Amino acid sequence: MEPPKKYLFKYKEFYFSVETSPEYVASLEDFEIKDSDIFIATYPKSGTVWTQNILSLIIHEGHRNGTENVETMERIPWLEYRTKNRDYTVLPSPRVFATHLPYYLLPRDLRNKRGRIIYVTRNPKDVMVSYYHFSKYMSTLEEIPDFNLFMERFLAGKVLASSWLDHVAGWYSHAEDFNILFVTYEEMKKDLRSAVLKICNFLGKKLSEEEVDSVVRQATFENMRKDPRANYENLPDDIALKNKGSFLRKGTVGDWKNIMTVAQNERFDKLPAIYDYLLPHIFIDSLSQVTHPSFNAMQQLAQGLPLRR
């Protein structure tokens, strides 16, 4: 069953919100990239907003530096969803964008290794559960009350941003086409300071110990959720159904265990493609234990090697 056209449209095998258009998405092929540009690329509900805030703090050396009253969407806008018809060409450097685009719909310049990309992944079961709750909160998404039905839609890629597996596998298998850093939600939860330093190193941004401390302190999920500049709580009431939840919910690892039944978990795990392509650390069920059996599959895929079955 295809998603209702009231909410989504398909362009080149990828589902977009009707908040954008096929014409605008097509125009992004020629979007001019500066070497200083930074992109946060994710599948939905993988830590996008968290990474937006981390990056904003890193760029401003651990303080807001004039952005005290500027919300996340203003500081780091969405590439494919140009709100208020903003002119992205006049944004100050470094320009930072967020995107859910698949690798093949990115601007040509990015594929020629201009700019930098930080790609964030997360355990797909946690992604799915978070997505389910998020679809109730956002009026721009179809609400599917039955979790079992939502799960089937998710696994079939009949949701905004299409298939989680295709998105992640596509980015990893074309890593050599981009100037890219891969980060996981789980590693940020486990050791945020190390993740911040990893991102700083990728960006060539040198912060003092005090500045790193400030970034880490402000960028914890708990602090970010309380910050109206960071948590998207100021979305208009006709977009965010605030009586049904919040934009940022739990931000935990392993919440899928509280929602999914044994049968649903087994249904998810029986998908051969999942076991063929998943990064081992995507399936971290705790902060220290990797449970997924396919240890080198994604690395093989990224290197263009045949997968061992």
Secondary structure, 3 states (H helix, E strand, C coil): CCCCCCCEEEECCEEEECCCCHHHHHHHHHCCCCCCCEEEEECCCCCHHHHHHHHHHHHCCCCCCCCCCCCHHHHCCECCCCHHHCCHHHCCCCCEEEECCCHHHCCHHHHCCCCEEEEEECCHHHHHHHHHHHHHHECCCCCCCCHHHHHHHHHHCCCCCCCHHHHHHHHHHCHHHCCEEEEEHHHHHHCHHHHHHHHHHHHCCCCCHHHHHHHHHHHCHHHHHCCCCCCCCCCCCCCECHHHCCCCCCCCCCHHHHCCCHHHHHHHHCCHHHHHHCCHHHHECCCCCECCCCCCHHHHHHCCCCCCC
